[in-house]
Amino acid sequence: MDNRLCNTHVKLLAFDLLSLTQTPSFSDPISFSRKGILLSRLETVGVVTSRDLKPNKFLKFTVDDGTGCITCILWLNHLNSPYFSRRHPSDVRLIANAADRFAAHVKLGVVARVRGRITSFRGELQITVSDVVIERDPNAEILHWLDCVRLARNCYDVVASQRK
């Protein structure tokens, strides 16, 4: 497996994300690949079509980019999660505050740019969100589409063809 794009936020449409193959990996028990290229991070842009908030736990929302819907999970339990207990408390507070700000901005009908880690929950692909930006430019979604097509042709597929 080629891992040149593994730690890069690749721009993908929902159609491409939902067609990723789950691949066993030595470094990560759950990895995903596209044409033999390992991917772990993603950036997408779309309209928020659903929103389910569990205060102090998580915000689960769906982004629709016109090719499909992507489930996104934004964790809001930083202050009481044992995962963050090893970190410095001021760092955890900064992360928690940022997540709370992101959650407050995610509303139904807004166009959001979401970046995060590709994960799976109960066999369904999802994005574990690291950051969310609400797009104010009405062209943001179509520009993302064009970026995805251009990058697939000139970058992602080139990397895949070079490994053969």
Secondary structure, DSSP 8 states (H G I E B T S, - for coil): -B-TTTTSEEE--HHHHHT-EEE--SS-SSEEEETTEEE-EEEEEEEEEEEEEETTTEEEEEEE-SS-EEEEEEE--GGG-GGGTTS-HHHHHHHHHHHHHHHHH--TT-EEEEEEEEEEETTEEEEEEEEEEE---TTHHHHHHHHHHHHIIIIIHHHHHHT-
